[in-house]
Amino acid sequence: MFYFDLFKTFFMIGAFTIGGGVAMIPIIEREVVDNKKWLNDEEFMEALMVAQGMPGVLAVNMSIYIGLKIKGVKGAFFCSLGAVLPSFIMITVIAHFYKVVGSLDIAQKIFKGAIPAVAAVIAASVYSLGKKSGFKIVEFLVAIAIAISVELFNISPIVLILSFGVCNIIYKKFIRKNDEVF
């Protein structure tokens, strides 16, 4: 019966979250840490770090990791199935009706109206995770500078992230010698 609870939890998260993996993070956290108490805050941050480091969809990677941690391979299977199934069903239905509904004016307005809401959810998620991970205001400003540089100057995010990483290492190694580098 617990496997059904794992499946149901991630199915509900997948079914009612708009905006993809990053928008799902606070909802997953609320369910698995606050409501179900399957993980503590530290274990959740560990799950998030592992999921971000793996190729694939963040929410699915988190569901697999959480399921594996809680109930092994079977838990990972039911959590990932719950996370993937709502999207699969929605995409199948949307693809079937897209030719009819996609060109309607009301559908276009709904899609355009969802964009700011998704952006706000993602921004709130980033802020919440930054606070929990111990980010300082300087690190938030660096993240904003990187985002602006990518958007306005069309600079590759990989180049910027590596550049800021190297600058941070140099700063902590040679300028502020009392800080750890890594």
N, C-alpha and C positions, 0 to 999 in steps of 0.2 A: 504494500500500500504506500510506503514511503517513496517508492519510485514514481508512482503517479503524482505525488505531491511535488517532486522535483520537476517532472514533466509539466504539470499544470502551472507551476510558478513561472518557469521560463516561457511557456506558451503565452501566458497572460502578458508578460513583459514584452515579448515579441509582437503580440497582437495590438497592443495599445501604445506603443512608443513610435513616434514619427521622428525621423531625423538620423537614423542609423546608430552605429555603435557608440559614438561619444555621447549622444543624447540618452542612451540606455544606461550609462554608467551610474548616475545617481539613483535610478529606479532599481537597478540590480542591487546596488548597495543597500538601499532602504529595505528591500525584500530579504536579502540573505544575511545582512548584519543586524538590522534593527528589528524587523518583524519575525523572521524565522530563527535568528541567532545561530545559523549554520557556520558562520565565520565571525571572527572579531575584526576590528579595524585594521590591525596589522596584517592579518591573513588576506583581507580584501585588497589592500594595497599591493601585497605580493602577487595576488591573482591578476591584478590589473597590469603590473609590470611584466609578468610572464606573458600575458595575453597580447600586450603591445609589441613584445619582442618576437612574436611568432607571425609567420605569414598567414593571411586570411582575415576574415571578418572579426573585429574586436569582440563583439557580443557573443559570437559563436565560440571563439577561443576562450572567453571567460566562462561560458557555460560548461565547456568541456573541462576546464581546470577545476571549477567549483565542484562539478559532479564527481570528478576523479578524486578530489580531496575528501569529499563527504562519503561516497559510496563506491569508489573504485570504478572499474570499467563500465559496469552496468549503470552507475550513476552518471558517468560522462555521456553514455549513449542517450539516456532519457532526458538529461538537461539539454544536450545539443539538438535532439529531435524537437523538443519543445521550443527552442530558440529559433530553429530554421523553418518549422512547419507553417507558422502564420505568414511569413514572407512568401513562401512557396505558394500557399493558397491564394494570397492576395495578388501576386504577380500573375498567376494562372487566370484568375477571374478578370483582372484588368486587361491582360492581353486578349482575352476573348471578347471583351466589350469595348476595347480601345477605339476601334474604327468608328463606332457609334458615339461613344461618350467623349472621347478625347478632343473632338473638334467643337464640342458645345462650349458656348461662352461661359456658362456657369462653372464648368469643369476647369477652365483656364483661370477663372477668378479664384477658385478654391485652391488650386496649386500655387498661384502667386501669393495668396493670403497666408499659406502655410510657411513660406520661406522665412519671414521675420520671426515667427514663433519658433521654428527650428533653430534659427541663429541664436535666439535668446536662451533656449534650453542648453545649447552647446556652450555658450558663454558662461552660463551659470554653473555648468558642470566643470568647466576648466577652472573657474574661480574656486569652487568648492574643493576640487582635488588639489589645487595649488596650496590652499590653506592647510589641508591635512598633511601635505608632504613637506611643509615647513618652508615654502617659498617666501622670500623676502620681496619687498616692493621693487627692488632693483631687478630681480629675476622676472617679475611680471612686466616691467618696462622693456626688458630685453626681448621677451616673447612678443610684445606688441610691436616693437621695432622690427623684428623679423617678419611678422605678418604684414606690416606696412611695406617693407622692402620687397617682399614677394609680390604684393599686389600692385604697388605703384611703379616699381622699377623693373619688374619682371625678372628678378634675380632668383636663381634656383634655391629652393629651401635647403637642399642638401649642402650647397656651398656655404650658405649662411650658418646653418647649424654647426658644421665642421669648423668654420671660422670662429664663431663665438666659443665653441668648445676649446679650441686651441688657445684663444685669448684668455679664457678662464684658467686653463692649466698654467700658462705663463704668469698670469697675475698671482695665482695662489702659490706657485713654486718660487718665484723670484721677487715679487713685490711684497706680498703678505706671507712671509715664511711660516707663520704660526698656524695657518689653515691647512687642512688636509687637501691633497690634490684630487683624490677620488673618493 
